[in-house]
């Protein structure tokens, strides 16, 4: 192989490696939560192209990986998951793609209504982010509304805190 072809091949390989490390060619984990007293894990992953990103929620148990929803055109502003026994609920504030809400029972291996875990997610948000009563009152008492970025360009504690904890 001549030196010109080697340089092009090496540059192409390095570019692909760098791009995949940034989540452009491969799914990148942004957030994961382990099942307490269990063997499952839920992760929110993103993959970005030149124009936008897609987000998916996957449940991992042993060697199996089950995708619950997939949303295109997302920018992750906030994520929270909560486990209720064998059921996990996940809330994603996805910016332009709005919210992604999902729940999955890992024992039954099937999606379940989001409401199954919604209250647990609200509780975990309030606890993990120390959401004050005043902050909750300002959002009508709803922690999911507190966690949703309105896209107005103004700082929002939920988005800022999530970004500090889970830089992506």
C-alpha positions as CSV (number, residue, x, y, z in Angstrom):
1,X,0.0,0.0,0.0
2,X,1.5,3.4,-0.9
3,X,1.9,6.2,1.6
4,X,-1.0,8.3,0.2
5,X,-3.5,5.5,0.5
6,X,-2.3,4.7,4.0
7,X,-2.7,8.4,5.1
8,X,-6.3,8.6,3.7
9,X,-7.2,5.2,5.3
10,X,-5.7,6.3,8.6
11,X,-7.4,9.7,8.5
12,X,-10.8,8.1,7.7
13,X,-10.4,5.5,10.4
14,X,-9.5,8.2,13.0
15,X,-12.4,10.4,11.9
16,X,-14.9,7.5,12.2
17,X,-13.5,6.6,15.7
18,X,-13.8,10.2,16.9
19,X,-17.3,10.6,15.5
20,X,-18.6,7.4,17.0
21,X,-17.1,8.4,20.4
22,X,-19.3,11.5,20.2
23,X,-22.5,9.5,19.6
24,X,-22.7,10.5,15.9
25,X,-22.3,6.9,14.5
26,X,-23.3,4.9,17.6
27,X,-25.7,5.1,20.5
28,X,-24.3,6.9,23.5
29,X,-25.6,6.4,27.0
30,X,-26.7,9.7,28.6
31,X,-28.4,8.3,31.7
32,X,-28.8,4.9,33.4
33,X,-30.6,3.7,36.5
34,X,-30.1,0.2,38.0
35,X,-33.0,-1.8,39.4
36,X,-32.7,-1.9,43.2
37,X,-32.4,-5.4,44.4
38,X,-32.6,-6.7,40.8
39,X,-30.5,-7.4,37.8
40,X,-32.0,-4.9,35.3
41,X,-30.9,-1.5,34.2
42,X,-32.7,1.2,32.1
43,X,-30.7,3.6,30.0
44,X,-31.5,6.6,27.9
45,X,-29.3,6.8,24.8
46,X,-28.8,9.3,22.0
47,X,-27.4,9.2,18.6
48,X,-26.7,12.4,16.7
49,X,-26.4,13.1,13.0
50,X,-25.5,16.3,11.4
51,X,-29.0,17.8,11.7
52,X,-30.5,16.3,14.9
53,X,-30.4,13.6,17.5
54,X,-32.6,10.6,18.2
55,X,-33.3,9.3,21.7
56,X,-34.2,5.8,22.7
57,X,-34.9,4.1,26.1
58,X,-33.5,0.6,26.5
59,X,-33.9,-1.9,29.3
60,X,-31.0,-4.2,29.8
61,X,-31.3,-7.5,31.7
62,X,-28.5,-10.1,31.4
63,X,-27.6,-10.3,27.7
64,X,-30.9,-8.9,26.5
65,X,-31.5,-5.3,25.5
66,X,-35.1,-4.2,24.8
67,X,-35.8,-0.9,23.2
68,X,-38.9,0.8,24.5
69,X,-39.7,4.0,22.7
70,X,-37.6,5.9,20.1
71,X,-38.0,9.6,19.4
72,X,-36.4,11.6,16.6
73,X,-35.5,15.2,16.6
74,X,-34.6,15.3,20.3
75,X,-32.3,17.3,22.5
76,X,-32.2,15.8,26.0
77,X,-32.9,18.5,28.6
78,X,-33.8,16.2,31.5
79,X,-34.2,12.5,32.3
80,X,-35.4,10.7,35.4
81,X,-36.3,7.0,36.0
82,X,-37.9,5.3,38.9
83,X,-38.3,1.6,39.7
84,X,-41.4,0.2,41.3
85,X,-40.6,-3.5,41.8
86,X,-40.0,-5.0,38.4
87,X,-41.5,-2.0,36.6
88,X,-39.4,1.0,35.5
89,X,-40.8,4.3,34.5
90,X,-38.8,6.9,32.5
91,X,-39.5,10.5,31.8
92,X,-37.4,12.3,29.2
93,X,-37.8,16.0,28.4
94,X,-36.6,16.0,24.8
95,X,-36.8,19.6,23.8
96,X,-38.1,19.8,20.2
97,X,-39.5,16.2,20.3
98,X,-41.4,17.1,23.5
99,X,-41.6,14.5,26.3
100,X,-41.0,10.8,26.1
101,X,-42.8,8.9,28.8
102,X,-42.5,5.2,29.1
103,X,-42.9,2.3,31.5
104,X,-41.8,-1.3,31.2
105,X,-42.3,-4.4,33.4
106,X,-39.0,-6.4,33.1
107,X,-40.5,-9.6,34.6
108,X,-43.5,-9.6,32.2
109,X,-41.3,-8.3,29.3
110,X,-43.9,-5.8,28.2
111,X,-44.7,-2.1,28.2
112,X,-47.2,-0.9,30.8
113,X,-49.0,2.4,31.2
114,X,-46.7,5.3,32.2
115,X,-49.0,6.1,35.1
116,X,-47.8,2.8,36.7
117,X,-44.6,4.6,37.7
118,X,-45.4,8.3,37.3
119,X,-45.9,9.1,41.0
120,X,-42.6,7.3,41.8
121,X,-40.8,9.4,39.2
122,X,-42.3,12.6,40.6
123,X,-41.1,11.6,44.1
124,X,-37.6,10.8,42.9
125,X,-37.3,14.1,41.1
126,X,-38.4,16.0,44.2
127,X,-36.0,14.1,46.4
128,X,-33.0,13.9,44.1
129,X,-33.1,17.5,43.0
130,X,-34.3,19.0,46.3
131,X,-37.3,20.7,44.6
132,X,-38.6,23.2,47.0
133,X,-42.3,23.7,47.8
134,X,-42.1,27.1,46.2
135,X,-40.7,25.6,43.0
136,X,-43.4,23.0,42.9
137,X,-46.1,25.6,43.6
138,X,-44.9,27.6,40.6
139,X,-45.5,24.5,38.5
140,X,-48.9,23.7,39.8
141,X,-47.5,21.1,42.1
142,X,-46.2,18.8,39.3
143,X,-42.6,17.7,39.5
144,X,-42.8,16.6,35.8
145,X,-43.7,20.1,34.8
146,X,-40.8,21.4,37.0
147,X,-38.5,19.1,35.0
148,X,-39.7,20.3,31.6
149,X,-37.8,23.1,29.9
150,X,-40.1,25.5,28.2
151,X,-37.5,26.3,25.5
152,X,-37.6,30.1,26.3
153,X,-33.8,30.5,26.4
154,X,-34.0,31.3,30.1
155,X,-32.0,29.3,32.7
156,X,-34.0,26.5,34.2
157,X,-32.7,24.7,37.3
158,X,-33.9,21.3,36.2
159,X,-32.1,21.5,32.9
160,X,-29.0,23.0,34.4
161,X,-28.7,20.5,37.3
162,X,-29.3,17.6,34.9
163,X,-26.6,18.9,32.6
164,X,-24.1,19.1,35.5
165,X,-24.9,15.6,36.7
166,X,-25.0,13.9,33.3
167,X,-22.9,16.0,30.9
168,X,-23.5,15.0,27.3
